[in-house]
Amino acid sequence: MKKFLTMGIVSLLTLSMMAGCTSAAAVSDGPSSVKFDFEKDAAGFTPIYADYPYSEGVEEFFEFQHDYGKVPIDGAGNGIFISGNNHSDDLFMGYVKALEGFAPARAYHFTVSFKLAADVEGGMIGVGGSPGGSVAVKCGVAQTEPAALPIESGGIPYVRLNIDAGRQSNSGRDMVVVGNMAKTESSRPGEYEFKEFTAEFDTAANVLGEVYLVIGTDSAFESTTSYYLDDISVAWEEAAQQPIVTRAQAAQMLFSTADRPSADPAQCPFRDVAADNPNIEAIAWAQQNGYLGGYGDGLFGPEDQMTVEQAMVMLYRFFSSPAADQSVLNGYEDGGQISAWAKDAVSWAITNEVIRPDGTISPQKPITAEELAACLGQIVVAC
């Protein structure tokens, strides 16, 4: 059964989530920044590896290791360690941390700084590339929780990231290259040395008010890479312009609101939705349940903007298309501009205060992520 949830209750739930998200190892610098010094624990940072063949025992073969402990630099204190042996021409490894308590779907400008302890000199030669210069250091703040998932590639299952981190020395949509593993000081071979990195991102929080910090390396060097991370700082401020929602993002937001029910991305029927699209599971789920269809001829238009009336149709279908009284539209000067296929949905949304137009509905206007999040904030799936 699907029910409406008042915004008052939603606010209480949000506050409850925020109250439990502060790590014992996070030192707060104020309402718009946080610093992780790792002096007490690993602060909830989770290791992640990707871009390797998916098979039994492969983790041992790739010598994956991660730990929390003393950074081997005088006076450095503790940090988080990660290591892996690249046998696949391309290995990603790093750490992920959820940051919570943001306004749902609101866009923020993030500044991230961190220290990476490396022990590799520059100018060295190695298999596939140098152990320093050919190992790119990457950082990102993503809306989608980074995960390493098995995906078939050329008939062979590989573990790939569900976010766009780019490949090796190339940046992606969700992560950018900020440098490499080569030490700047070469007078102490084999000793660890800190390198400092800073990057900036514009990212919208997801519908639950979360973003995900991810820091790692993408290696073309076909051997072992090891490093420590320390003194990770994140600062943010609201972005000047709030983003509009694409059809793929709208599917993802509804999917997240529905608590991410199971769906088979392999059954996604749209030829313009790539297998590695980070929203493919949500798109497949929305299509399979009839909440969001395509344009015909196998097209979905994942990057097309979603309009207000399209968003209301998606939510209306999610609620099993109940009866609606279209007379409510007569009270709005642009009620007649609503497409015939959307009139029931918009009428239902207004009647149930999913949207609260102020004189005009603007049905063909692109809906922002924050506006759609406010609509989703009115509803919850209850068993």
N, C-alpha and C positions, 0 to 999 in steps of 0.2 A: 504494500500500500504506500502511496506517495502522499506526503503531507506538506503543508506550508509551515515554515518556521519563522517566527517573528525576528526582526533585526535585533531586538533586545536580547533574546536568547543567543543569537549568533554572536553578539558582542561579548556575552559572558563566556561562551565557549572559546572565543579568540583570546580573551584575557587569561583563561585557564591554560591554554597552550603556551602563551607567552611566559607565564609564571614558571613553567618548568623547563625553559629552554636555555637558561644560563649555565654555562659549564663552570665547574670549580676551578678550571685552569685559565679561564678567560678574565682578563683584567679590563674592566670597562673604562673607557676614556671619555664617557659622556653619552648622550642619547643617540649620537650618530656615528659612533666608532666602537671598535672592539679590538683588543690585542690578545694574542695567544703566545705566552712565553714558555709553556710546557714545563714549568718548574714543578708542578704537582702531578700532572698526568698528561695523557695524549689528547685531552680536550675534545674527545669525540671525533677526531679525524679518522677516517676509514680508508685503508689502502685499496687501490683499484689497479688492475692490470688488463691490457687489451692488445689486440693485433697479434694473436698467436693461434695456432691450430687447436681446435677443440677436440680433445681426446683424453682418455683415462691416463693419469700419471704425468700429464704434460707439465703441471705446476712444478713437480720435482725435477723434471728434465730442464726446465727453464730456471731452476734454482731461485724461485721467488722467496724473498725474505722481507720481513718488516718487523719493526720493534720500536720501543720507546726507551730512551736512556741517555747517557752522557754523550754529548758531542765531543769528539776527540780533538778539541781546540782549547788551549789554556783559557780558563775563565769563561767558557762558553755556556756552561750549564747543560740542561737537558734539551732534547729535541726528538723528532720522529725520524726514523731511519727506514729506507727502502732500498731493495736491490733486486736485480734480475739479469739473467744471461740471455741475450738476444740471439735466438736460433732461427728467427722467422723473417729476417731482413728488415723488420720494422716492429719495434716493441714500445708500447706506451705503458708507463707506470707512474703512479702518483698517489695523492691523497685527496679525499672529498670531505667537506664539512657543510652541514646544513646550517643556515642562518635564518632565524625565525623572527616573527613579530613585526613584519612590514605590512603596510596597507595592501590588501589583496589587489593584485593586478596593477598596482601603481608602479610607474617607472622611476628608477633611481640611477644616479650617477655614482658609481663605485670607484674608489681608489684603493688598490691592493699593493702592499709592500711586504717583502719577506726576505729572509736570508737562506741561502742554500750552501751547505758545506760540501765542497768538491775536493777530490784528491788527484785530479788529472791535469797534467801540464798541456799547454797549447802546442800546436805544431807537430804532434805525434802522428804516426801512421798506424792504421789498424785495418782489420778485415772489414770491407764494406764501407769504411770511413774511419775518421780519426775518433779516438775515445773521448775527446773533448769537443772539438768543433762540429762533429757530426751528430752530437746528441743535443737536440733542441730543448730548451727549458720553456715550458708553456704555463699559462695561467688563464683562468676564466671565472666569470660569475654567470651561472646558467640558471634558467628558470626551471628546466627539467632536471630531475634528480639523475646524475650520471650513473650509468649502470653498464656492466660488461656483459653482452648477450651473445649467444651462439647464432651466427648468421652464415648461411651457405654462400661460398664464393668459389666459382669455378668447380663446383661439385665437391668442394671440401669445406666442412664447417669450420669457421673461424670465430674467435671471440672478438667482437667489435664494440666500440662505445656507441651508446644510443644518442650521444650529442656529437656535434660537428667540431672536433678538435683539430682538423686539418691533418696532414700527413707529413711526418718528419719535420723538415725545416719550413713547412708552409703553415700559415695560420688558418683557422677555420672560423665558422660563424660564432662558436661558443668559447673558443680559446685562441689566444694569440701567442706568437713566439716573442719572448722577452729577452732571449740571449741563448747561451750554450753552456756546456759543462766545463769548458777550458778555464783553468785558473789564470788569474792575471799575474800572479807571482810564481816564477819558475825556479827560484833558488833553493826550494826545499822539496825535492822530488818525493812523491808518495805521501806527503803530509796534507792533511785537510786544511782548507782555507775557505773562509766565508766569501760568497759573492752576494751582492744585494741587488734586488730587482724591484721595479715598480711598474704597474700597469693600471689603465683606467678603462672602465666599461659602462655602458648604458644598458641596463637590464630591468625588465619588469618582474616584480614578484609574481609567483603563481597565485591561483585562486585561494590558497590557504595562507598567503602572506609569507611564503618561503622563497629563498634563493639558495643556490648551492655553489660554494667556493670550491674550485678544483685547481690544484697545482701539481704539475708533473713533468716528465720528460718523454720525448719521442725520439727513439734511437735508430740511426742507420748503422751504428757501430755493432758488429756482430760478435759481441762478447759481453762481459759483465760490466754493468754500470751500477754504482752505489752512491748514495748521498744522504745527507741529513737536511731537514727543514727546521727552521727556528724563527722566533720573533715575527710571526705573521700578523699583520695589521690590516684591518679593513675599515674604511671610512666611507660614508655615503651622505648624499643629499638628494632631495626630490629633483627629478629631471624637469626641465622647463616645459617640455612637450610630452604629452601622454600618447602612447602608441595606439593605433587602431588595431582591430582584430582581424586576422586572416581566417579563412575557413578552417584551415588545419589547426590553428590555435584555438578556435572556438570549440572544435571537437575535443581537443585536449582539456580545455577548461571544464566542459561538461563531464568528461571521463573522470577527471580528478574529483569533481564534486560528488560523483556517484561512487566514490571510493575505489576507483580503478578496478572494475569487474573484469573477469577473464575475457580475453578476445584473442583470436588467432590472426596475427598480422599477415600470415601467408595467404589468408583468404581475402585480403584487400583487393577488390576488383578493378581498381583505377590504374590506368597505365601511366598517369602523370604523377603518381605517388611512388617514389623510389623505395626499394626495400630497406634502405638505411635512413629513411625519413624519421626524425625523432618522434613524430606524431602518428606514425602508421598504425600503431595498435589502437589508438583512440579513434582514428578515422575508420578503421575496419569495424570497430565496435559500434560507432554511430551509424554506419551504413547498414550493418547486419541487423540492427534493431529498429531501423526505419526513422531514426532521429534526424539524419542529415544525408541527403542523396547527392548524386552527381548531376552533370549537365547532359548526360547521354554520350554515346560513342566512347565510353570508357574513361571519361574525363571527370575530375573532381574539382580542379582549380584550387589547390591547396594554398597558394599565395594570393588568391583573390580576396579583396576586402569583403567583410561581412557587414551587411546593412542591419539597421534596427529591425525591420520586418523579417528578414531572414533569421535573425537570432531568436525572435519571438516564435517563429514557426518551429525552430529546433526545440525550444523549451516546451511548447504546446504538445508536440509529438512525444516528448519525454514523459509528459503527463497523460499519455494515451488519448490525446485529442478530445477532451470533454466538450459537452455542449457549450455554446457561447452565444451571447446576445449582442448582435452587431449594432444595435441601436445606441450603444455607449459611444460609438464613433461619431455620432451626430453632434456631440458636444465639443468637437475639435475642428478648427478651421481647415486642417489638411486631412481630415478623416477620409475624404473622398479620394485622396491620392494613394491610398494603400492598395497594393495589388490584390486582385480578387482571391488568389490562392492564399493570401496572408490575413484576410479580414477576420476570420474566426480566431486565429492565433493572437492577433493584436487585441481584439476585443476581450478575449480571455485574460490576457496579460494585464490589461488596464483594470478589469473588474476585480482581479485578485491582487492588484497592487504589486505585480512583478515589475511593472514600470509605472511611473507616476508623471505623465506628461504635464507640462505647465502651459496649457493653451494650444500647443502644437505637438505633433507626434514625430515629425520628420522621418517618415518610414524608410526613405531611400538614403538617409544619411549613414555613413559608415559608423559603426559602433566602436567605442574605445574599449580597451581591455578593462579599464576601471568600471565603465558603465555595465559591461557584461558581468563582471564580478559582482556588482551591486545587485543585479537581477538574480544571479545564482545564489547570492546571500539570502534571498527570500525563501529558498527551497532546500529541502534535504530529503534523501531517500531513507525511509524508515521501514524496517522489516516488520 
